[in-house]
Amino acid sequence: MMAANDIHALEAVFVPGADNHRDFRNALGSFTTGVTVVTAMTPDGPIGMTVNSFASVSLDPPLVLWSPAKSSSRYVAFTGARHFAIHVLGADQDHLSAAFTRGGSGFDGIEVRFNDEGVPVLPGTLARFECTEQAQHDAGDHTIIIGKVLRVAHRQGEPLCFSGGRFGRFAV
């Protein structure tokens, strides 16, 4: 077992800034997250984006949040969408994650349905939160979008995880 002094000697302490973005991203990558795909409908058709900035906010009322980057080519479409769906991916659904990353194939070849609000939904994901926008908050190079959950779909299964820049599974 490592002594406390030995652990502290391994730490790299720094003030995040323009000269150490990679170090800051690496530190953030130490936090394992789930993987989601957020979808919405635009005047030009359905859009989707793979994101890991998803969190629960409140049980009563039921609120969740996600945070698109202002630099994203889909930013304006998502911040302008009144309704959206957040899909939590299962460990066997990395193909969905890849489809909605930059340069991915999007909805091509993927089963999609549309909910009562016209939002594209991906059936069979681990969980799905169908939302109406509750609020938006400026947050540096991102915007925090809070959604009031209208409907939930859920099934049992292992989540797809993202940590240290890689996808994987939770080991028990």
C-alpha positions, 0 to 999 in steps of 0.5 A: 500500500502506498503511503499518503506522501507517496500519492501526493508526490505523484500529483501534478498540480496546475492552474488550467489555462491556454498553455495546458488544455491537454493536461486539463482534458486528461484530468477531466478524463479521469471521471468516467461517464456514461455515453448518450446521444441527444436528438432533436428535430429541426426545420431541416430534419432530424439531428443527433449528437453523441455527448457525455455531458448528461446529468440528473438535476431534480426528481420533483420536478423531473429535470435533467441537463446536458451541455453542447459546445458552442463550437459544435456545428449543431450548436444553434440547432440544439439550442433552438430546439424546444424538445429533445431526447437524451438516449443513454447507450448500452455497452453493446451500442457503441455503433450508435455513439459512432454514428452521431460523432463528428463525421458520423453517418447520423440516422443512416441505417439506424432504426428511428421513430418519432415521439408525440413532439416530433423528436426522433427517438432511438428504440432499444437504448438503455434509457431515454429521456424525452424532454421539453426545454426548461432553461438554458444557461451560459457556461463558458464554451458550452451552454447548459440545457435543462430539460423537463422530462415528459417521458422515460423509457428504460431497460436493464443492461450494462452501460457504455462508459467513457473514460480517459478518451476511450469507450468501455464497460463497467467491470464489477 
